[in-house]
């Protein structure tokens, strides 16, 4: 039921048999790339529907910026930002699955009640009630990795072995989620690019995404992030090409859900890369063998 008491249409299922796109919809004043652009219900709804039209398999609605140094917002403030948008999107006939990007169980619970169907928790279940909320609603859960808190995570990130340590942290969080009642098949994992990591850490994780697939479908968010800027020297508004390169590489290394601001371009790039990848995998001829024609 919606907040108005009206029955909402069922959320379509999310198919991850091939890499898909998660469209970013930030209803925040301070997100690093698009903060302030979608603060009204009308602009947020229009943007969400556009993301679906451009090829997003799911739209991720967030009401708190988790960029490095961002201030926290209260759960009540976050709910006021996201709930009207989620309900409006779910009521739109053309709408696909919606996820709620939140660190707080109370926000997740309210969002699931008005039409969200997946929870994207970048904090790795720092709110101990988060997994139980997802279990109660039967909602898939993305467990992200972060070292520290958004306000401080980039001050001095340190790991002895970043791939092993992030894997162990995500595995432990998955175990906690299952113990709280979440179906293991409903778990997805995100190694948290840029969430308490240096450039070297981020690159190591991206090169080893296949290591995380045993925990669940891998989610990656690199779109417009500082990693791309440090590698290319480009400003936030000039990182599309770099983001597409990272998205395709992530998909070919095992990611199944690519979180991005640039949905149409990423969707098209993934379609082409995956068609080539799967054609090669099904080709019975040995590598380098002759091809007809």
C-alpha positions in Angstrom: 0.0 0.0 0.0 1.1 3.6 -0.6 1.1 6.3 2.0 -2.3 7.3 0.6 -3.7 3.8 1.2 -3.9 2.9 -2.6 -2.6 -0.3 -3.9 0.6 0.1 -5.9 1.6 -1.9 -9.0 4.0 -4.7 -8.4 7.6 -3.9 -9.0 9.1 -5.8 -12.0 11.8 -8.3 -11.3 15.4 -7.4 -11.9 17.1 -9.6 -14.5 20.9 -9.9 -13.9 21.6 -12.6 -16.5 23.8 -10.0 -18.2 25.3 -6.7 -17.0 22.6 -4.1 -16.3 22.5 -0.4 -15.5 21.4 1.2 -12.2 20.5 4.8 -12.9 21.4 7.4 -10.2 18.7 9.7 -9.0 20.0 11.9 -6.2 17.4 14.1 -4.6 20.0 16.0 -2.6 21.3 19.5 -2.5 25.0 18.4 -2.2 25.8 15.3 -4.2 29.2 15.8 -5.9 27.9 15.5 -9.5 24.2 16.4 -9.7 23.4 17.9 -6.3 20.4 20.3 -6.4 19.2 19.3 -9.9 16.3 17.2 -8.8 15.0 18.7 -5.6 11.4 19.1 -6.6 9.0 16.2 -7.1 8.3 17.1 -10.7 12.0 17.3 -11.7 12.8 14.1 -9.8 9.9 12.1 -11.3 10.8 13.3 -14.8 14.4 12.4 -14.3 13.5 8.9 -13.0 11.2 8.2 -15.9 13.9 9.4 -18.3 16.5 7.0 -16.8 14.1 4.1 -17.4 13.5 5.2 -21.0 17.3 5.4 -21.5 17.8 1.8 -20.5 18.1 1.7 -16.7 17.1 -1.7 -15.3 16.6 -0.1 -11.9 16.7 3.5 -10.6 18.5 4.2 -7.3 16.9 7.0 -5.3 19.1 8.6 -2.7 18.4 11.4 -0.2 21.8 11.7 1.5 25.1 12.5 -0.2 27.8 10.0 0.8 30.6 11.8 -1.1 33.9 12.3 0.8 33.4 14.9 3.5 29.6 15.1 3.1 27.6 15.9 6.3 25.1 13.3 7.5 21.4 14.0 7.4 18.8 12.7 9.8 16.6 9.7 8.8 13.5 12.0 9.0 15.1 14.5 6.6 16.1 11.7 4.2 12.6 10.2 4.3 11.1 13.5 3.4 13.3 13.7 0.4 12.9 10.2 -1.0 9.5 8.9 -0.2 7.4 11.2 -2.4 9.7 10.4 -5.3 9.6 6.7 -4.9 5.8 6.6 -4.5 5.4 8.8 -7.6 7.8 6.6 -9.7 6.1 3.4 -8.5 2.7 4.8 -9.5 3.9 5.6 -13.0 2.8 2.8 -15.3 6.1 2.8 -17.3 8.2 2.5 -14.1 10.6 -0.4 -13.5 12.2 -1.5 -10.2 13.3 1.2 -7.8 16.0 0.9 -5.1 16.5 3.1 -2.1 20.1 4.2 -1.5 20.3 4.6 2.3 22.3 3.7 5.4 19.3 3.7 7.7 16.9 0.9 8.4 14.0 3.2 9.1 14.4 4.9 5.7 14.7 1.6 4.0 11.5 0.3 5.7 9.5 3.4 4.8 10.8 3.3 1.2 10.0 -0.4 0.7 6.5 0.3 2.1 5.8 2.9 -0.7 7.2 1.1 -3.7 11.0 0.5 -3.5 11.9 -3.1 -4.1 15.7 -3.2 -3.4 17.9 -1.6 -0.7 21.3 -0.3 -1.6 23.3 0.1 1.7 26.8 1.6 1.1 27.6 1.3 4.8 27.9 -2.5 4.9 25.0 -2.9 7.5 26.3 -0.4 10.0 22.7 0.0 11.1 22.1 -3.4 12.8 18.4 -3.4 11.9 18.9 -3.1 8.1 19.1 -6.8 7.3 16.0 -7.6 9.3 14.0 -4.9 7.5 15.0 -6.4 4.1 14.1 -9.9 5.4 10.7 -8.6 6.6 9.9 -7.1 3.2 11.6 -9.9 1.1 13.7 -7.2 -0.5 17.1 -7.8 -2.2 19.9 -6.1 -0.5 23.1 -4.5 -1.9 25.8 -4.7 0.8 28.5 -2.1 0.1 31.9 -1.7 1.7 33.2 1.4 3.4 36.2 2.1 5.6 35.0 4.7 8.1 32.3 7.2 7.5 31.6 9.5 4.5 32.9 12.5 6.5 36.3 10.9 7.2 36.7 7.9 4.9 39.3 9.5 2.5 41.6 11.0 5.2 44.0 8.1 5.3 42.5 4.8 4.0 44.8 1.8 4.7 44.8 -1.9 3.9 47.4 -4.6 4.0 45.6 -6.5 1.2 42.6 -4.5 0.0 41.0 -7.2 -2.1 41.2 -9.8 0.7 40.1 -7.4 3.4 37.1 -6.0 1.5 36.1 -9.6 0.6 36.3 -10.7 4.2 34.2 -7.7 5.4 31.6 -8.3 2.7 31.5 -12.0 3.5 30.9 -11.3 7.2 28.2 -8.8 6.4 26.5 -11.3 4.1 26.6 -13.9 7.0 24.9 -11.3 9.3 22.2 -10.6 6.7 21.5 -14.3 6.2 21.3 -14.8 10.0 18.8 -12.0 10.1 16.6 -13.8 7.6 17.7 -12.4 4.2 17.6 -15.1 1.5 21.2 -15.7 0.3 20.0 -15.4 -3.3 18.7 -11.9 -2.6 22.2 -10.6 -1.7 24.3 -8.4 -3.9 27.8 -7.0 -3.0 29.5 -3.7 -3.8 33.3 -3.4 -3.0 32.7 0.4 -2.6 34.9 2.2 -5.1 35.9 5.5 -3.5 34.5 4.6 -0.1 37.7 4.7 2.0 40.1 3.7 -0.7 43.1 5.3 -2.5 43.5 5.2 -6.3 45.6 2.1 -6.0 43.0 0.4 -3.8 40.2 1.2 -6.3 42.2 -0.1 -9.2 43.1 -3.4 -7.4 39.4 -4.0 -6.6 38.3 -3.2 -10.2 40.9 -5.7 -11.5 39.7 -8.4 -9.2 35.9 -8.1 -9.2 35.5 -11.8 -10.1 36.7 -12.6 -6.6 33.5 -11.2 -5.2 31.1 -13.0 -7.4 30.9 -16.0 -5.0 29.1 -13.7 -2.5 26.4 -12.5 -5.0 26.0 -10.4 -8.1 28.6 -7.6 -8.0 27.5 -4.0 -8.1 29.9 -1.2 -9.1 29.6 2.5 -9.0 32.5 4.5 -10.6 30.5 7.1 -12.5 32.1 10.5 -12.5 34.1 9.7 -9.4 37.5 11.2 -8.5 39.3 8.1 -9.5 38.4 8.9 -13.1 39.5 12.4 -12.6 42.9 11.4 -11.2 43.5 9.0 -14.1 42.5 11.4 -16.9 42.9 14.9 -15.4 39.2 15.6 -16.4 36.7 17.6 -14.3 33.5 16.0 -13.1 31.5 17.1 -16.2 34.1 15.7 -18.6 34.4 12.1 -17.3 31.9 10.3 -19.5 34.4 8.5 -21.7 36.4 7.5 -18.6 33.2 6.2 -16.9 32.3 4.2 -19.9 35.7 2.6 -20.0 35.4 1.7 -16.3 31.9 0.4 -16.7 32.8 -2.0 -19.6 35.9 -3.2 -17.8 33.9 -3.8 -14.6 31.3 -5.8 -16.6 34.0 -7.9 -18.3 35.5 -8.6 -14.9 32.3 -9.9 -13.4 30.1 -6.9 -12.4 26.4 -7.4 -13.1 24.9 -4.0 -12.0 26.7 -0.8 -13.0 25.5 2.3 -11.1 25.8 5.4 -13.2 24.6 8.9 -13.9 25.0 8.4 -17.7 22.5 5.7 -18.3 21.9 5.8 -22.1 25.6 5.8 -22.9 26.5 3.1 -20.4 23.6 0.9 -21.4 24.7 1.1 -25.1 28.4 0.5 -24.2 27.5 -2.6 -22.1 25.2 -4.0 -24.8 28.0 -3.9 -27.4 30.7 -5.2 -25.0 28.5 -8.0 -23.8 27.4 -9.1 -27.3 31.1 -9.3 -28.3 32.0 -11.1 -25.1 29.3 -13.7 -25.3 29.8 -14.3 -29.0 33.4 -15.1 -28.3 32.5 -17.4 -25.5 30.2 -19.4 -27.7 32.5 -19.6 -30.6 33.7 -23.3 -30.9 36.8 -22.3 -32.8 40.1 -21.9 -30.9 41.5 -18.4 -30.3 43.3 -17.2 -33.4 41.6 -19.9 -35.6 40.4 -19.1 -39.1 37.1 -17.4 -39.6 34.8 -17.8 -42.5 34.4 -15.0 -44.9 
